[in-house]
Amino acid sequence: MEVILREDIERLGHRGDVVKVAPGYARNFLLPKKLAVTATESNKKIVEQERQAHLRKEAKLKTEAEDLSKLLNGVNITISQKAGDNDQLFGSVTAKDVAEALEKKNFTVDRRRILLEDPIKQLGEHKVPVRLHKDVTTEITVNVVREG
């Protein structure tokens, strides 16, 4: 059965692609969740219009993310934490802490956009990547200092 995807689906295709799937997969999963529509001429025109609108919106979001990236590039934030000997933190600095520190500097960044592989557990200066858009990633410097 041929369907037109309305969303990007991993290992199947991208928005607007016409793909061939098993009838049961289309009938029981894709169509009820409105992830796809059947491939008719009228649906192809509608999906193409939706795709164009999505591309315009995506381009606008990307330019906004690039502008924010230019502002964030080189931003230094300082977070103070209690630490023991050997500069080991008693807790850790997480993406939430970094997001809150950015909020204090008037940058609104969702904590899920901050790409910390593991929480920071050492004092010092750390480079932290921030993905603002799927194509735009910038780095900020997080300086973790001893509290008190």
Steps between C-alpha positions, in 0.01 A plus 500: 500500500635844410476782753631855523684577824389806694787476750858376493501134604827333582598218262201574275534846349465875530198728495336506155658174378281244325591161648372149458404328827309193608123562502472404868776741602324782316151411620588430865783742570577773246148608404338504849791702643480740201865432416404426139214526250413271212677591176231659282547797267302739721692390810830547315409865431393562860814338644719699259342824627557388860860413416562845350354668810714276721815589303428873539444457874816288531706765318369769736584289806848433364576870449377576853721221635800635307442847645479357853812294428694817417389653830580187702837438336765578758258540791659412834282394789620433852339246728611465861474160667625344820812299439727275700864414463646440153249749355228232506145639525267371771217511250517558128420768246222385268340642187229648722759697698657629179155601367424689821836681485427598138155621609668736748692649206170545309550208258203265485626156402311179567702262720447217248696707247810499722705197396678386813606138454559458873441747783802714587663370819828697504586860570640689206411625156287278276384544141132409466331462159150644456287380206268786410374337180568171327759681284620763750720411798710741705729467800487686828759501775387385844736595779435292813647664810517407869213640706598724787 
